[in-house]
Amino acid sequence: MTTGASLDGEQLTDLLMRLLLDADLRARLADEGPEAVAANPGELECLASVDLAELDTTARRLRSQVWRPGSGGSLATTFPRSLRLLQDAGATESDLLTGFLGSPHFSRYRLIPYTAPGLSAEEAFASYLLDDSASEALRDTVTHELMIALFTSLTCEQPLSFVIEAEGIVATGQGHAAVRTYAAASAADWAATSAERPASTAPAATAEAVHYAYFTTSAGLAHGVVSGRVAAAFEAEPSDRREIARRALARRGLW
């Protein structure tokens, strides 16, 4: 693609991203020609020079880059339970990726490292999934899998190459910690494959909700169901209860 005389860099970038993210727009360009999709003469000049085969190849590469953002993992491996729930409801990976790419959440993803601050692909994708989720099990599971991804990065990657907007992550002597409240049924579904359950208090059979904590430690990531006494460590207001909980966690290498 050559630069149109009447398009500045920002306009050209916007046009290119629209072409890469919108399959229908690419199809119209191929079937009806540049005149059908150009918004102005500058876009017409650029679109007339587009190699359609190269454009399709680049669009496929972009989808792959977004779905598999890191060399050690992918959105599919980060959100396995969440995607299973969505697929059971009829969604496909292609549908989810297409929806994500067309959503405002995608624009907050730091697509090119170090160009500008932005969210990780995992947090941007989780925000997209949570935006339209009516299922408590899905909301809990997406949040849990996102927290595992974020805390894995906090444990292994310093400084971070992206920003974190998830609320409630606090600094500790060991690094970071957070607590979330989930339906007891959701936590029970994760228990069989949960790596660790620090300071755990198994939820009572009649419990409707449980506290679930995440910690970075010298040994790596620790997470699991915790008691109300442990959850007190995360209270915003200073209190004897909070300090007792934090000292107890510190003795275990968790705070």
Protein Blocks (a to p, Z undefined) as FASTA:
>chain_A
ZZdfkbcfklmmmmmmmmmmmmklmmmmmmnojklmmcbfklmmmmmmpcfklmmmmmmm
mmmmmmmmbfkbcfklmmmmmmmmmmmnopafklmmmmmmmpmklmmpcfbghkbgcddf
klmmmmmmmmmccbfklmmmmmmmmmmmmmmmmmmmccdfbdcfbghiacdfklpacddd
ddfklmmmmmmmombaghiacddfklcbdcddddddfkbccdddddfklmmmmpmbgcfk
lmmmmmmmmmnopZZ
